[in-house]
Amino acid sequence: MDVRSAEIAQFLNVPKPSVTHMLTVLMEKNLIVKKRYGKIHFTEKGTALTDKIRRGISVIEKRIQCMDLLLTPEKVHETACAFIAVLPDSAVLMPEEPALQSRKNKGR
């Protein structure tokens, strides 16, 4: 992904100094690297984390859809993103993970 901090600020509708601070925190955690001319890229660690978050959001979206709530796909996605931000990792297990399978089997 090739993006600059000014583009992030515009997309999020926040001041550029706020984005600069957020990016500094992400760089300190080795999640992103800022290249020449201000281009920002994920590190391997950052890419792995974003992949994990995307999978978690997908799992939560499927669980929300099973609730038969009257939500648009956009609202389902927004809700899943809000959940993933506050839930501990252990609460968002992938369907193929053994702990979830054993819970399903206990309910039978």
PyMOL commands that place a pseudoatom at each C-alpha (Angstrom):
pseudoatom trace, name=CA, resn=MET, resi=1, chain=A, elem=C, hetatm=0, pos=[0.000, 0.000, 0.000]
pseudoatom trace, name=CA, resn=ASP, resi=2, chain=A, elem=C, hetatm=0, pos=[1.366, 3.382, -1.035]
pseudoatom trace, name=CA, resn=VAL, resi=3, chain=A, elem=C, hetatm=0, pos=[-0.127, 6.198, 1.033]
pseudoatom trace, name=CA, resn=ARG, resi=4, chain=A, elem=C, hetatm=0, pos=[0.974, 9.511, 2.507]
pseudoatom trace, name=CA, resn=SER, resi=5, chain=A, elem=C, hetatm=0, pos=[0.039, 10.972, 5.887]
pseudoatom trace, name=CA, resn=ALA, resi=6, chain=A, elem=C, hetatm=0, pos=[-1.821, 13.882, 4.249]
pseudoatom trace, name=CA, resn=GLU, resi=7, chain=A, elem=C, hetatm=0, pos=[-4.061, 11.371, 2.434]
pseudoatom trace, name=CA, resn=ILE, resi=8, chain=A, elem=C, hetatm=0, pos=[-4.758, 9.554, 5.703]
pseudoatom trace, name=CA, resn=ALA, resi=9, chain=A, elem=C, hetatm=0, pos=[-5.632, 12.851, 7.429]
pseudoatom trace, name=CA, resn=GLN, resi=10, chain=A, elem=C, hetatm=0, pos=[-8.009, 13.761, 4.618]
pseudoatom trace, name=CA, resn=PHE, resi=11, chain=A, elem=C, hetatm=0, pos=[-9.637, 10.309, 4.589]
pseudoatom trace, name=CA, resn=LEU, resi=12, chain=A, elem=C, hetatm=0, pos=[-10.123, 10.306, 8.374]
pseudoatom trace, name=CA, resn=ASN, resi=13, chain=A, elem=C, hetatm=0, pos=[-11.050, 14.000, 8.413]
pseudoatom trace, name=CA, resn=VAL, resi=14, chain=A, elem=C, hetatm=0, pos=[-8.535, 14.748, 11.172]
pseudoatom trace, name=CA, resn=PRO, resi=15, chain=A, elem=C, hetatm=0, pos=[-5.662, 17.240, 11.407]
pseudoatom trace, name=CA, resn=LYS, resi=16, chain=A, elem=C, hetatm=0, pos=[-2.330, 16.143, 9.917]
pseudoatom trace, name=CA, resn=PRO, resi=17, chain=A, elem=C, hetatm=0, pos=[-0.515, 16.484, 13.299]
pseudoatom trace, name=CA, resn=SER, resi=18, chain=A, elem=C, hetatm=0, pos=[-2.926, 13.894, 14.739]
pseudoatom trace, name=CA, resn=VAL, resi=19, chain=A, elem=C, hetatm=0, pos=[-2.049, 11.498, 11.934]
pseudoatom trace, name=CA, resn=THR, resi=20, chain=A, elem=C, hetatm=0, pos=[1.656, 12.188, 12.422]
pseudoatom trace, name=CA, resn=HIS, resi=21, chain=A, elem=C, hetatm=0, pos=[1.307, 11.232, 16.087]
pseudoatom trace, name=CA, resn=MET, resi=22, chain=A, elem=C, hetatm=0, pos=[-0.622, 8.037, 15.233]
pseudoatom trace, name=CA, resn=LEU, resi=23, chain=A, elem=C, hetatm=0, pos=[1.983, 7.088, 12.631]
pseudoatom trace, name=CA, resn=THR, resi=24, chain=A, elem=C, hetatm=0, pos=[4.805, 7.665, 15.117]
pseudoatom trace, name=CA, resn=VAL, resi=25, chain=A, elem=C, hetatm=0, pos=[3.158, 5.244, 17.545]
pseudoatom trace, name=CA, resn=LEU, resi=26, chain=A, elem=C, hetatm=0, pos=[2.736, 2.652, 14.770]
pseudoatom trace, name=CA, resn=MET, resi=27, chain=A, elem=C, hetatm=0, pos=[6.382, 3.089, 13.730]
pseudoatom trace, name=CA, resn=GLU, resi=28, chain=A, elem=C, hetatm=0, pos=[7.537, 2.626, 17.344]
pseudoatom trace, name=CA, resn=LYS, resi=29, chain=A, elem=C, hetatm=0, pos=[5.601, -0.656, 17.410]
pseudoatom trace, name=CA, resn=ASN, resi=30, chain=A, elem=C, hetatm=0, pos=[7.268, -1.709, 14.142]
pseudoatom trace, name=CA, resn=LEU, resi=31, chain=A, elem=C, hetatm=0, pos=[3.923, -1.942, 12.340]
pseudoatom trace, name=CA, resn=ILE, resi=32, chain=A, elem=C, hetatm=0, pos=[4.690, 0.596, 9.610]
pseudoatom trace, name=CA, resn=VAL, resi=33, chain=A, elem=C, hetatm=0, pos=[7.705, 2.208, 8.001]
pseudoatom trace, name=CA, resn=LYS, resi=34, chain=A, elem=C, hetatm=0, pos=[7.795, 5.656, 6.467]
pseudoatom trace, name=CA, resn=LYS, resi=35, chain=A, elem=C, hetatm=0, pos=[9.781, 5.637, 3.247]
pseudoatom trace, name=CA, resn=ARG, resi=36, chain=A, elem=C, hetatm=0, pos=[11.373, 8.386, 1.241]
pseudoatom trace, name=CA, resn=TYR, resi=37, chain=A, elem=C, hetatm=0, pos=[8.984, 11.148, 0.117]
pseudoatom trace, name=CA, resn=GLY, resi=38, chain=A, elem=C, hetatm=0, pos=[6.629, 10.282, 2.979]
pseudoatom trace, name=CA, resn=LYS, resi=39, chain=A, elem=C, hetatm=0, pos=[5.212, 7.036, 1.585]
pseudoatom trace, name=CA, resn=ILE, resi=40, chain=A, elem=C, hetatm=0, pos=[3.991, 4.702, 4.308]
pseudoatom trace, name=CA, resn=HIS, resi=41, chain=A, elem=C, hetatm=0, pos=[4.137, 0.920, 4.117]
pseudoatom trace, name=CA, resn=PHE, resi=42, chain=A, elem=C, hetatm=0, pos=[3.243, -1.900, 6.484]
pseudoatom trace, name=CA, resn=THR, resi=43, chain=A, elem=C, hetatm=0, pos=[6.062, -3.992, 7.896]
pseudoatom trace, name=CA, resn=GLU, resi=44, chain=A, elem=C, hetatm=0, pos=[5.699, -7.783, 7.920]
pseudoatom trace, name=CA, resn=LYS, resi=45, chain=A, elem=C, hetatm=0, pos=[4.471, -7.485, 11.495]
pseudoatom trace, name=CA, resn=GLY, resi=46, chain=A, elem=C, hetatm=0, pos=[1.959, -4.792, 10.454]
pseudoatom trace, name=CA, resn=THR, resi=47, chain=A, elem=C, hetatm=0, pos=[0.724, -6.849, 7.520]
pseudoatom trace, name=CA, resn=ALA, resi=48, chain=A, elem=C, hetatm=0, pos=[0.268, -9.902, 9.761]
pseudoatom trace, name=CA, resn=LEU, resi=49, chain=A, elem=C, hetatm=0, pos=[-1.711, -7.823, 12.253]
pseudoatom trace, name=CA, resn=THR, resi=50, chain=A, elem=C, hetatm=0, pos=[-3.975, -6.304, 9.582]
pseudoatom trace, name=CA, resn=ASP, resi=51, chain=A, elem=C, hetatm=0, pos=[-4.618, -9.776, 8.143]
pseudoatom trace, name=CA, resn=LYS, resi=52, chain=A, elem=C, hetatm=0, pos=[-5.553, -11.039, 11.613]
pseudoatom trace, name=CA, resn=ILE, resi=53, chain=A, elem=C, hetatm=0, pos=[-7.879, -8.085, 12.168]
pseudoatom trace, name=CA, resn=ARG, resi=54, chain=A, elem=C, hetatm=0, pos=[-9.551, -8.594, 8.769]
pseudoatom trace, name=CA, resn=ARG, resi=55, chain=A, elem=C, hetatm=0, pos=[-10.149, -12.282, 9.545]
pseudoatom trace, name=CA, resn=GLY, resi=56, chain=A, elem=C, hetatm=0, pos=[-11.580, -11.338, 12.944]
pseudoatom trace, name=CA, resn=ILE, resi=57, chain=A, elem=C, hetatm=0, pos=[-13.912, -8.772, 11.384]
pseudoatom trace, name=CA, resn=SER, resi=58, chain=A, elem=C, hetatm=0, pos=[-15.090, -11.388, 8.904]
pseudoatom trace, name=CA, resn=VAL, resi=59, chain=A, elem=C, hetatm=0, pos=[-15.848, -13.851, 11.715]
pseudoatom trace, name=CA, resn=ILE, resi=60, chain=A, elem=C, hetatm=0, pos=[-17.778, -11.232, 13.674]
pseudoatom trace, name=CA, resn=GLU, resi=61, chain=A, elem=C, hetatm=0, pos=[-19.708, -10.153, 10.558]
pseudoatom trace, name=CA, resn=LYS, resi=62, chain=A, elem=C, hetatm=0, pos=[-20.839, -13.746, 10.041]
pseudoatom trace, name=CA, resn=ARG, resi=63, chain=A, elem=C, hetatm=0, pos=[-21.902, -14.019, 13.680]
pseudoatom trace, name=CA, resn=ILE, resi=64, chain=A, elem=C, hetatm=0, pos=[-23.854, -10.761, 13.468]
pseudoatom trace, name=CA, resn=GLN, resi=65, chain=A, elem=C, hetatm=0, pos=[-25.588, -11.928, 10.285]
pseudoatom trace, name=CA, resn=CYS, resi=66, chain=A, elem=C, hetatm=0, pos=[-26.707, -15.097, 12.113]
pseudoatom trace, name=CA, resn=MET, resi=67, chain=A, elem=C, hetatm=0, pos=[-28.576, -12.887, 14.585]
pseudoatom trace, name=CA, resn=ASP, resi=68, chain=A, elem=C, hetatm=0, pos=[-31.094, -11.874, 11.902]
pseudoatom trace, name=CA, resn=LEU, resi=69, chain=A, elem=C, hetatm=0, pos=[-30.799, -8.214, 12.846]
pseudoatom trace, name=CA, resn=LEU, resi=70, chain=A, elem=C, hetatm=0, pos=[-32.152, -5.703, 10.396]
pseudoatom trace, name=CA, resn=LEU, resi=71, chain=A, elem=C, hetatm=0, pos=[-28.782, -4.185, 9.518]
pseudoatom trace, name=CA, resn=THR, resi=72, chain=A, elem=C, hetatm=0, pos=[-27.456, -3.156, 6.146]
pseudoatom trace, name=CA, resn=PRO, resi=73, chain=A, elem=C, hetatm=0, pos=[-24.176, -4.782, 5.072]
pseudoatom trace, name=CA, resn=GLU, resi=74, chain=A, elem=C, hetatm=0, pos=[-22.450, -1.468, 5.835]
pseudoatom trace, name=CA, resn=LYS, resi=75, chain=A, elem=C, hetatm=0, pos=[-23.861, -1.414, 9.386]
pseudoatom trace, name=CA, resn=VAL, resi=76, chain=A, elem=C, hetatm=0, pos=[-22.868, -5.054, 9.900]
pseudoatom trace, name=CA, resn=HIS, resi=77, chain=A, elem=C, hetatm=0, pos=[-19.320, -4.123, 8.894]
pseudoatom trace, name=CA, resn=GLU, resi=78, chain=A, elem=C, hetatm=0, pos=[-19.274, -1.007, 11.124]
pseudoatom trace, name=CA, resn=THR, resi=79, chain=A, elem=C, hetatm=0, pos=[-20.561, -3.058, 14.062]
pseudoatom trace, name=CA, resn=ALA, resi=80, chain=A, elem=C, hetatm=0, pos=[-17.978, -5.788, 13.481]
pseudoatom trace, name=CA, resn=CYS, resi=81, chain=A, elem=C, hetatm=0, pos=[-15.211, -3.171, 13.385]
pseudoatom trace, name=CA, resn=ALA, resi=82, chain=A, elem=C, hetatm=0, pos=[-16.453, -1.680, 16.663]
pseudoatom trace, name=CA, resn=PHE, resi=83, chain=A, elem=C, hetatm=0, pos=[-16.515, -5.137, 18.281]
pseudoatom trace, name=CA, resn=ILE, resi=84, chain=A, elem=C, hetatm=0, pos=[-13.030, -6.085, 17.087]
pseudoatom trace, name=CA, resn=ALA, resi=85, chain=A, elem=C, hetatm=0, pos=[-11.678, -2.889, 18.632]
pseudoatom trace, name=CA, resn=VAL, resi=86, chain=A, elem=C, hetatm=0, pos=[-12.833, -3.830, 22.128]
pseudoatom trace, name=CA, resn=LEU, resi=87, chain=A, elem=C, hetatm=0, pos=[-12.924, -7.632, 22.235]
pseudoatom trace, name=CA, resn=PRO, resi=88, chain=A, elem=C, hetatm=0, pos=[-9.931, -9.606, 23.496]
pseudoatom trace, name=CA, resn=ASP, resi=89, chain=A, elem=C, hetatm=0, pos=[-8.205, -11.825, 20.927]
pseudoatom trace, name=CA, resn=SER, resi=90, chain=A, elem=C, hetatm=0, pos=[-9.526, -14.926, 22.682]
pseudoatom trace, name=CA, resn=ALA, resi=91, chain=A, elem=C, hetatm=0, pos=[-13.117, -13.862, 21.962]
pseudoatom trace, name=CA, resn=VAL, resi=92, chain=A, elem=C, hetatm=0, pos=[-12.589, -13.814, 18.197]
pseudoatom trace, name=CA, resn=LEU, resi=93, chain=A, elem=C, hetatm=0, pos=[-11.653, -17.363, 17.293]
pseudoatom trace, name=CA, resn=MET, resi=94, chain=A, elem=C, hetatm=0, pos=[-11.580, -18.478, 13.709]
pseudoatom trace, name=CA, resn=PRO, resi=95, chain=A, elem=C, hetatm=0, pos=[-14.156, -21.212, 12.897]
pseudoatom trace, name=CA, resn=GLU, resi=96, chain=A, elem=C, hetatm=0, pos=[-11.422, -23.751, 12.172]
pseudoatom trace, name=CA, resn=GLU, resi=97, chain=A, elem=C, hetatm=0, pos=[-9.758, -23.230, 15.548]
pseudoatom trace, name=CA, resn=PRO, resi=98, chain=A, elem=C, hetatm=0, pos=[-10.098, -26.217, 17.924]
pseudoatom trace, name=CA, resn=ALA, resi=99, chain=A, elem=C, hetatm=0, pos=[-11.489, -24.235, 20.865]
pseudoatom trace, name=CA, resn=LEU, resi=100, chain=A, elem=C, hetatm=0, pos=[-14.482, -23.094, 18.840]
pseudoatom trace, name=CA, resn=GLN, resi=101, chain=A, elem=C, hetatm=0, pos=[-15.079, -26.567, 17.421]
pseudoatom trace, name=CA, resn=SER, resi=102, chain=A, elem=C, hetatm=0, pos=[-15.087, -28.084, 20.912]
pseudoatom trace, name=CA, resn=ARG, resi=103, chain=A, elem=C, hetatm=0, pos=[-17.607, -25.462, 22.082]
pseudoatom trace, name=CA, resn=LYS, resi=104, chain=A, elem=C, hetatm=0, pos=[-19.862, -26.325, 19.141]
pseudoatom trace, name=CA, resn=ASN, resi=105, chain=A, elem=C, hetatm=0, pos=[-19.635, -30.022, 19.918]
pseudoatom trace, name=CA, resn=LYS, resi=106, chain=A, elem=C, hetatm=0, pos=[-20.557, -29.458, 23.583]
pseudoatom trace, name=CA, resn=GLY, resi=107, chain=A, elem=C, hetatm=0, pos=[-23.801, -27.748, 22.493]
pseudoatom trace, name=CA, resn=ARG, resi=108, chain=A, elem=C, hetatm=0, pos=[-24.979, -30.818, 20.600]
for i in range(1, 108): cmd.bond("trace and resi %d" % i, "trace and resi %d" % (i + 1))
show_as sticks, trace
zoom trace
